[in-house]
Amino acid sequence: MKHFFNRRENIVTEALDGLLLTSSNGRLARLDSFPDIKVILRADWDKSKVAIISGGGAGHEPSHAGFVGKGMLTAAVSGEIFASPSVDAVLTAIRAVAGPKGALLIVKNYTGDRLNFGLAAEKARAEGFDVEMVIVADDIAIPGINQPRGVAGTLFVHKIAGHHAERGEDLKTVAAHAAAAAGDIVSLGMSLSTCSVPGQAHEDRLGAGEGELGLGIHGEPGVERIALQPVTDIVATMAARLSPTLREGGSHALLINNLGAVPPLEMTVIANAVLSSPLGRRVRLIIGPAPMMTALNMNGFSLSLIRLDAEREAALTAAVEPHAWMPAVERHEIRIVAAPRTSAGLNGANGKAGENDRNRRLITALCEHLISQESELNRLDGRVGDGDTGSTVASGARSVLARLDTLPLDRPAATLASLGDILGTSMGGSSGVLLSIFFTAAAKAMADKADISAALLAGLDRMTFYGGAGVGDRTMVDALSPALQALASGDVAAAARAAAAGAESTKTMMKAKAGRASYVGERDLAGVADPGAVAVAGAFGVAASLA
């Protein structure tokens, strides 16, 4: 798997320097023990309050250094990727930030972290520092385990401890709040892949159709593998594991954490699924979705919940300096605002259906022809584009036929406006928008003056203005423009011949200047007509046959 880095041995120090260079107003600093001892701390720290220290291996960014700042951590100690910081590093951090009120260490429940932070705490006490330590073990993935892992729920403890420390409370009180919070947190993760460590060979243990429930934030195996399924079902499985671990009664805060590589689109789908589930009904505050304690590039997410009381709610909603902390939002329903209704006009109060046999036959024949050409237009577009022109055009034609009985066929301007509305919503892509512009502008011109050829030329003018394509750019305009110019004389057959000649001319245009074909090389364009131009030529041919 590919990664952006220089040398593996420098990746953590360079990442921390990148954080320092981009933090606002130089609010963060590092100790001059860098890079052997990697401690990030508040640049404005005056030791007048309880210091909150956390840390662990790198690879969980923005944890832990990203949460250093007023209202949260005073300092973060970083090890190498997925490796606990040394005793000396932790002890150095304590010496740097602990003042008369002492320091609280917040540690995730991994053996290396417990031992290194624990020994550092003992040495610091021997030096006269007042130090307390809270261990977070929030992972409920493996039932009955003696030492559950500490995962993303640790961030609740950072926030709560930081809040009470910022208020000036003493170490015993801050530690008591932190320990009580740690005891009321549950977390569970789910991933579709393991993570990849820069500079190391990667082998994903999961199959193409598998996910893993309950894996750790260092890629440790989960409690079970499950088949890939809709996110609603995945969330239901997680909710079934999490719900029994929550105390009855009361509301909770929910942290929706991206483990590294889930796109924002999918994270909000996950958020919707969680908040729509029975578990979501027990949630009052929501933090995320966001990458807050990641596992490098793991394609997964985790859910963490903490039982709320008035003090915890105040702590979790208090403003803090670190940008990595996502402000908590209160659970709410989706607000729905009425959309504006169509105003009176071409398609408004006067837009009732009307009948005209000639117009019905023409529109029906045009639509049926375009639908019959779906495969051929797709084939042409597959040579010069993304292969969907035929399907796009056919979709628009089918929508017009489906609404044919609702069209004001006896009123040309209203009919053109209706066609613009239908194509703008049913065709999709740039073609649908362009044709909607064409018919909408033509309708306006037709309403001003009942001259169909002049109205269609006005539509072409607006379509080329907004679309940017002209004759010679290898688009539908190469057939449409000469056809409409010829139609101005009233000769539909001449218009059809001009459209056919325009479409044929696109075969020799070796450079497209608009549309997806503009990304295609000359070799692939040679001898292939533009599918949009072919569609236009076919439509004029049908019109000529009915004239």
C-alpha positions in Angstrom: 0.0 0.0 0.0 1.3 3.5 -0.9 2.0 6.2 1.7 3.3 9.8 1.6 6.4 10.0 3.7 10.2 10.6 3.5 11.9 8.1 5.8 10.0 5.8 8.1 12.2 6.7 11.1 11.3 10.4 10.7 7.6 10.2 10.0 6.4 10.9 13.5 8.7 13.9 14.2 8.0 15.4 10.8 4.2 15.0 11.5 4.5 16.6 14.9 6.4 19.5 13.4 3.7 19.8 10.7 1.1 20.1 13.5 3.2 22.8 15.3 3.6 24.8 12.1 -0.1 24.8 11.3 -1.5 25.3 14.8 -3.1 28.7 15.3 -1.1 31.5 16.7 1.7 29.3 17.9 -0.5 28.0 20.7 1.6 24.8 20.8 5.2 24.1 21.5 7.6 21.2 21.8 10.3 20.5 24.3 13.9 20.8 23.2 14.4 17.1 23.9 12.9 16.5 20.5 13.2 14.1 18.6 14.3 11.5 21.1 11.6 12.7 23.6 8.5 13.9 21.8 6.4 16.1 24.0 3.9 18.6 22.7 2.6 21.1 25.2 0.7 24.3 25.6 2.9 27.3 24.8 0.9 29.5 27.3 1.1 27.1 30.2 1.9 28.7 33.6 1.5 25.7 35.9 -1.2 27.4 38.0 -3.7 24.6 37.5 -3.7 20.8 37.4 -1.8 19.6 34.3 -3.6 17.0 32.1 -1.1 14.7 30.3 -1.9 11.9 27.9 -0.2 10.2 25.0 0.7 6.9 23.4 2.0 5.6 20.1 1.7 7.7 17.0 -0.7 6.7 14.2 -3.9 7.8 16.0 -3.8 11.4 14.8 -5.2 13.8 15.7 -4.8 12.0 19.0 -3.0 12.9 21.1 -1.1 16.1 20.3 -4.1 17.5 18.4 -6.0 17.7 21.7 -3.4 19.8 23.5 -4.8 23.3 24.3 -6.9 25.3 26.7 -9.7 23.2 28.1 -8.2 19.8 27.2 -4.7 18.4 27.4 -1.8 20.3 28.8 0.8 18.0 27.2 0.9 14.9 24.9 3.7 12.4 24.9 4.2 10.6 21.6 6.0 7.3 20.9 6.8 6.0 17.4 4.0 4.5 15.4 1.9 2.2 17.6 4.7 2.2 20.2 4.3 3.5 23.8 6.5 6.5 24.7 9.3 5.7 27.0 9.4 6.2 30.8 11.9 9.1 30.3 9.6 10.8 27.8 6.6 10.6 30.2 8.6 11.7 33.1 10.0 14.7 31.1 6.5 15.8 30.3 5.5 15.6 34.0 8.5 17.7 35.0 7.7 20.2 32.2 4.1 20.9 33.1 3.3 19.8 36.6 3.1 22.7 39.1 1.9 23.0 42.7 -1.5 21.5 41.8 0.1 18.4 40.3 -0.7 16.4 37.1 -3.2 13.8 36.0 -2.1 11.1 33.6 -4.8 9.7 31.3 -3.7 6.3 29.9 -5.3 3.9 27.5 -5.3 0.4 28.8 -2.4 -1.2 26.9 0.4 -2.9 28.7 3.1 -0.7 27.3 1.3 2.5 28.2 0.3 1.3 31.7 3.9 0.3 32.5 5.7 3.3 31.0 3.2 5.9 32.3 3.0 4.1 35.6 6.7 4.0 36.3 7.1 7.6 35.2 4.3 8.5 37.7 6.2 6.7 40.5 9.5 8.4 39.7 7.7 11.7 39.5 6.2 11.2 43.0 9.6 10.3 44.3 10.8 13.7 43.0 8.0 15.4 44.9 5.4 15.9 42.2 1.8 15.2 43.0 0.6 12.8 40.3 -2.5 10.7 39.7 -3.3 8.3 36.9 -6.6 7.2 35.3 -6.7 4.2 33.0 -9.4 4.0 30.4 -10.6 0.6 29.3 -13.7 1.3 27.3 -13.6 -1.4 24.5 -16.4 -3.9 25.0 -15.5 -6.0 22.0 -14.3 -9.1 23.9 -16.7 -10.1 26.6 -15.3 -11.1 30.0 -11.7 -10.0 29.3 -9.8 -8.8 32.3 -8.0 -6.0 30.6 -10.3 -4.3 28.0 -8.5 -2.0 25.6 -8.6 1.7 25.8 -9.9 3.2 22.6 -11.7 6.3 21.3 -13.8 6.7 24.5 -10.6 8.0 26.1 -11.4 11.4 24.4 -14.4 11.8 26.7 -12.0 11.6 29.7 -9.6 14.1 28.1 -12.5 16.6 27.7 -14.0 16.1 31.1 -10.7 16.2 33.0 -9.5 19.2 31.0 -12.8 21.0 31.8 -12.5 20.5 35.5 -8.8 21.4 35.5 -9.4 24.6 33.6 -12.0 25.5 36.3 -9.2 25.4 38.8 -10.3 22.3 40.7 -7.7 20.4 42.7 -6.0 17.2 41.5 -8.1 14.8 43.6 -11.3 16.3 42.3 -10.2 16.3 38.7 -8.9 12.7 39.0 -12.2 11.6 40.6 -14.3 13.1 37.7 -11.9 11.5 35.2 -12.1 8.0 36.9 -15.8 8.1 37.2 -16.2 9.1 33.5 -13.8 6.3 32.5 -16.0 3.8 34.3 -19.1 4.9 32.4 -17.7 4.7 28.8 -18.3 1.9 26.3 -16.8 1.7 22.8 -16.9 -0.7 19.9 -15.2 -0.6 16.5 -15.9 -2.0 13.1 -13.7 -2.0 10.0 -13.6 -3.2 6.4 -9.8 -3.4 6.4 -6.8 -3.5 8.6 -4.4 -0.6 8.7 -1.2 -0.2 6.8 2.0 1.0 8.5 4.2 3.3 6.3 7.3 1.5 5.3 6.1 -2.0 6.2 4.6 -4.7 4.0 0.9 -4.9 4.3 -1.4 -7.9 4.0 -5.1 -7.5 4.7 -6.4 -10.5 6.6 -10.0 -9.7 5.5 -11.5 -11.1 2.4 -13.2 -8.9 -0.3 -16.7 -9.5 1.3 -15.7 -9.4 4.9 -15.6 -6.9 7.7 -14.3 -7.2 11.2 -16.1 -6.3 14.4 -14.3 -5.2 17.5 -10.8 -4.9 16.1 -8.3 -2.6 18.0 -6.9 0.7 17.1 -3.5 -0.9 16.2 -5.1 -3.3 13.8 -5.4 -6.1 16.4 -7.9 -8.8 15.4 -11.5 -8.2 16.3 -13.9 -10.5 18.1 -15.4 -11.8 14.8 -15.5 -11.4 11.1 -18.8 -10.6 9.5 -20.1 -10.5 6.0 -20.2 -7.2 4.2 -23.8 -5.9 4.5 -25.8 -2.6 4.5 -24.6 -0.1 7.1 -28.0 -0.3 8.8 -27.4 -4.0 9.5 -23.8 -3.4 10.7 -25.0 -0.6 13.1 -27.8 -2.9 14.3 -25.2 -5.5 15.2 -23.0 -3.0 17.0 -26.0 -1.5 18.8 -27.0 -5.0 20.0 -23.5 -5.4 21.6 -23.4 -1.9 23.0 -26.9 -1.5 24.4 -26.7 -4.2 27.2 -23.5 -2.5 28.5 -25.3 0.8 29.1 -26.9 1.6 32.4 -30.7 1.7 32.3 -32.2 5.2 32.3 -30.6 8.5 31.6 -29.2 9.8 28.3 -25.8 9.5 26.8 -23.2 11.3 24.7 -22.2 9.6 21.5 -18.8 9.9 19.8 -18.8 8.8 16.1 -15.1 8.2 15.3 -13.6 7.7 11.9 -10.7 5.2 12.2 -8.9 6.8 9.4 -10.0 6.1 5.8 -13.8 6.2 5.7 -14.9 9.0 3.3 -17.0 11.8 4.8 -20.0 10.8 2.7 -20.0 7.3 4.3 -19.4 8.7 7.8 -22.6 10.7 7.6 -24.5 7.7 6.3 -23.1 5.8 9.4 -24.2 8.7 11.6 -27.7 8.6 10.2 -27.9 4.9 10.7 -26.8 5.1 14.3 -29.1 8.0 15.2 -32.0 6.2 13.5 -31.4 3.0 15.5 -32.8 2.2 18.9 -29.3 3.0 20.3 -29.7 6.5 18.9 -32.8 7.1 21.0 -30.6 7.0 24.1 -28.3 9.7 22.8 -28.6 13.4 23.9 -25.2 14.8 22.7 -23.3 13.9 19.5 -19.6 14.4 18.8 -18.6 13.8 15.3 -18.6 12.1 12.9 -14.9 12.9 12.6 -11.5 11.3 12.6 -10.5 11.8 16.3 -8.7 8.7 17.3 -7.6 6.9 14.2 -5.7 3.8 13.3 -3.6 5.2 10.4 -5.7 4.4 7.3 -8.1 1.8 8.7 -11.3 1.8 6.7 -13.5 1.6 9.8 -15.3 3.5 12.5 -16.1 3.3 16.2 -18.9 4.3 18.4 -18.3 5.4 22.0 -21.0 6.3 24.6 -20.8 7.8 28.0 -23.7 8.2 30.5 -24.5 11.9 31.0 -25.2 13.9 34.1 -25.4 17.7 34.5 -21.6 18.0 35.2 -20.6 15.8 32.3 -22.9 17.6 29.9 -21.4 20.9 30.9 -17.9 19.5 30.5 -18.6 18.0 27.1 -20.3 21.1 25.7 -17.7 23.7 27.0 -15.7 25.4 24.3 -12.1 24.4 24.0 -9.1 25.6 22.0 -8.1 22.5 20.1 -9.7 22.3 16.7 -9.5 18.6 16.6 -12.3 18.4 19.2 -15.6 18.4 17.4 -18.1 20.6 19.3 -20.9 18.5 20.8 -24.4 19.0 19.3 -27.7 18.2 21.0 -29.8 15.5 19.5 -32.5 17.0 17.3 -34.9 16.2 14.6 -34.3 17.2 11.0 -35.7 20.6 10.2 -37.8 20.7 7.0 -38.6 23.9 5.3 -41.3 24.1 2.6 -39.8 24.4 -0.9 -41.1 27.3 -3.0 -43.9 26.2 -5.3 -43.9 27.1 -9.0 -45.1 30.6 -9.5 -47.7 31.5 -12.1 -46.4 31.8 -15.6 -45.6 29.4 -18.4 -45.9 26.4 -16.2 -47.7 27.8 -13.2 -51.4 28.5 -12.9 -51.9 28.4 -16.7 -49.9 25.1 -17.0 -52.9 22.8 -17.4 -52.8 19.9 -19.9 -53.9 20.7 -23.5 -54.2 18.6 -26.7 -52.7 19.0 -30.1 -52.5 15.9 -32.3 -49.6 17.1 -34.4 -47.4 18.1 -31.5 -48.3 14.8 -29.7 -47.2 12.7 -32.8 -44.0 14.7 -33.2 -43.0 14.4 -29.5 -43.9 10.8 -29.4 -41.9 9.9 -32.5 -38.9 11.9 -31.3 -38.9 10.2 -27.9 -39.4 6.7 -29.4 -36.5 7.2 -31.8 -34.1 8.4 -29.1 -35.1 5.4 -26.9 -34.4 3.1 -29.8 -30.9 4.6 -30.2 -29.9 4.0 -26.6 -27.4 1.2 -27.3 -25.9 2.8 -30.3 -25.4 6.1 -28.6 -23.9 4.4 -25.6 -21.5 2.5 -28.0 -20.4 5.8 -29.6 -20.0 7.4 -26.2 -18.0 4.5 -25.0 -15.4 5.4 -27.6 -15.1 9.1 -26.7 -16.6 9.5 -23.2 -18.0 7.5 -20.3 -20.5 5.4 -22.3 -23.8 6.8 -20.9 -25.1 9.3 -23.5 -27.6 6.8 -24.9 -28.9 5.9 -21.4 -29.1 9.6 -20.4 -31.0 10.6 -23.5 -33.3 7.6 -23.3 -34.0 8.4 -19.7 -35.1 11.9 -20.6 -37.2 10.6 -23.5 -39.0 8.1 -21.3 -39.8 10.8 -18.8 -41.3 13.0 -21.5 -43.5 10.1 -22.7 -44.6 9.2 -19.2 -45.8 12.8 -18.7 -47.1 13.3 -22.2 -50.7 13.5 -21.1 -49.9 16.3 -18.7 -48.3 18.5 -21.2 -49.9 21.7 -22.5 -49.6 20.5 -26.1 -51.9 23.2 -27.4 -49.6 26.0 -26.2 -46.1 25.8 -27.7 -44.4 28.2 -25.2 -45.8 26.2 -22.3 -44.9 22.9 -24.0 -41.3 24.0 -24.4 -41.1 25.2 -20.7 -42.5 21.8 -19.6 -39.9 19.9 -21.7 -37.2 22.0 -20.0 -38.6 21.2 -16.6 -38.8 17.4 -17.3 -35.3 17.1 -18.9 -33.7 19.2 -16.1 -34.9 16.7 -13.5 -34.8 13.4 -15.4 -31.8 13.3 -17.6 -29.0 14.2 -15.2 -25.4 15.1 -16.1 -24.5 18.1 -18.3 -26.7 17.0 -21.2 -29.9 17.3 -19.1 -29.0 20.7 -17.8 -28.0 22.0 -21.3 -31.2 20.8 -22.9 -33.2 22.2 -20.0 -31.6 25.6 -20.6 -32.3 25.2 -24.3 -36.0 24.6 -23.9 -36.5 27.0 -21.0 -34.9 29.9 -22.9 -36.8 28.9 -26.1 -40.1 29.0 -24.1 -39.4 32.5 -22.9 -38.6 33.6 -26.4 -41.7 31.9 -27.8 -43.9 33.6 -25.2 -42.6 36.9 -26.3 -43.0 36.3 -30.0 -44.7 33.3 -31.6 -41.9 32.3 -33.9 -40.7 28.7 -33.3 -37.5 28.9 -35.3 -36.4 32.2 -33.7 -37.3 30.8 -30.2 -35.2 27.7 -30.8 -32.3 29.8 -31.9 -32.7 31.9 -28.7 -32.5 28.6 -26.8 -29.4 27.7 -28.6 -27.8 31.0 -27.8 -28.4 30.6 -24.1 -27.3 27.0 -24.1 -24.0 27.8 -25.8 -23.5 30.8 -23.5 -23.8 28.7 -20.3 -22.3 25.5 -21.7 -19.3 27.2 -23.4 -19.4 25.0 -26.5 -19.6 26.3 -30.1 -19.5 24.9 -33.6 -16.3 23.0 -34.1 -16.0 22.0 -30.5 -17.2 18.4 -31.2 -20.5 18.5 -29.3 -24.2 18.4 -30.1 -23.9 22.0 -31.1 -22.2 20.9 -34.3 -25.5 19.4 -35.4 -27.9 21.6 -33.6 -26.6 25.0 -34.7 -26.6 24.4 -38.5 -30.0 22.6 -38.3 -31.6 25.6 -36.5 -30.0 28.0 -38.9 -31.6 26.1 -41.8 -34.9 25.8 -40.0 -35.2 29.6 -40.0 -36.1 29.3 -43.7 -39.0 27.0 -42.8 -37.5 23.9 -44.5 -37.5 21.0 -42.0 -35.9 18.7 -44.6 -33.0 21.2 -45.0 -32.6 21.4 -41.3 -32.4 17.6 -41.1 -29.7 17.5 -43.8 -27.7 20.2 -42.1 -27.9 18.3 -38.8 -26.7 15.1 -40.4 -23.8 16.9 -42.1 -22.9 18.6 -38.8 -22.9 15.2 -37.0 -20.8 13.7 -39.8 -18.3 16.5 -39.5 -17.5 15.6 -35.9 -15.8 12.4 -37.1 -12.9 14.5 -38.5 -12.6 16.8 -35.5 -9.4 15.5 -33.8 -9.7 17.6 -30.7 -12.8 18.1 -28.6 -13.0 21.4 -26.8 -15.9 20.6 -24.5 -17.5 17.7 -22.7 -15.9 14.4 -21.6 -14.4 13.9 -25.1 -12.1 16.8 -24.4 -10.1 14.5 -22.1 -9.7 11.9 -24.9 -6.7 11.7 -27.2 -6.8 12.2 -31.0 -6.3 8.5 -31.8 -9.4 7.6 -29.9 -11.5 10.3 -31.5 -10.6 9.6 -35.1 -13.6 8.5 -37.2 -16.0 8.5 -34.3 -19.0 10.9 -34.5 -20.0 12.8 -31.3 -23.0 10.9 -29.8 -24.8 14.1 -28.9 -24.6 15.4 -32.4 -25.8 12.0 -33.7 -28.8 12.2 -31.4 -29.7 15.7 -32.6 -29.3 14.6 -36.3 -31.6 11.6 -35.7 -34.2 13.8 -34.0 -34.3 16.2 -37.0 -34.5 13.3 -39.3 -37.6 12.1 -37.6 -39.1 15.6 -37.6 -38.5 15.8 -41.4 -40.2 12.5 -42.0 -43.3 13.8 -40.2 -43.3 17.2 -41.9 
